[in-house]
């Protein structure tokens, strides 16, 4: 799944809106992660892409992750979350987050 150089309309799922409220993330912050990510990986759910950007401070580092699915005319924001600390390449999420994302994707 390759990224399109075109800017697409964003479609926000109710799950992504709920997660944004839970983690205190704004639409603008999510857009910033999407438009200038530090790392891009294949998402856990089928046909998804995960974007990551480092946030926080030296004493309290965390990462902001956004999972999207590209469609013909829009980019669907499926989920967004804060991950405490730093992840290694090839995201290893905790079990509860993994279960939640798999149930959302219907896997």
CORJO-V809736 format. One record per pair of residues at least 24 apart in sequence whose C-alpha atoms are under 7 Angstrom apart, sorted by the first residue. I is the first residue (numbers start at 1). GAP is how many residues later the second one is. If there is no record, write none. Layout:
i->I gap->GAP
i->I gap->GAP
This chain:
i->1 gap->46
i->8 gap->65
i->8 gap->66
i->8 gap->67
i->9 gap->65
i->9 gap->66
i->10 gap->64
i->10 gap->65
i->10 gap->66
i->10 gap->67
i->11 gap->63
i->11 gap->64
i->11 gap->65
i->11 gap->66
i->12 gap->64
i->12 gap->65
i->13 gap->64
i->13 gap->65
i->15 gap->63
i->15 gap->64
i->16 gap->61
i->16 gap->62
i->16 gap->63
i->16 gap->64
i->19 gap->60
i->19 gap->61
i->19 gap->62
i->20 gap->60
i->23 gap->58
i->23 gap->59
i->30 gap->36
i->43 gap->24
i->45 gap->56
i->45 gap->57
i->45 gap->60
i->61 gap->24
i->62 gap->24
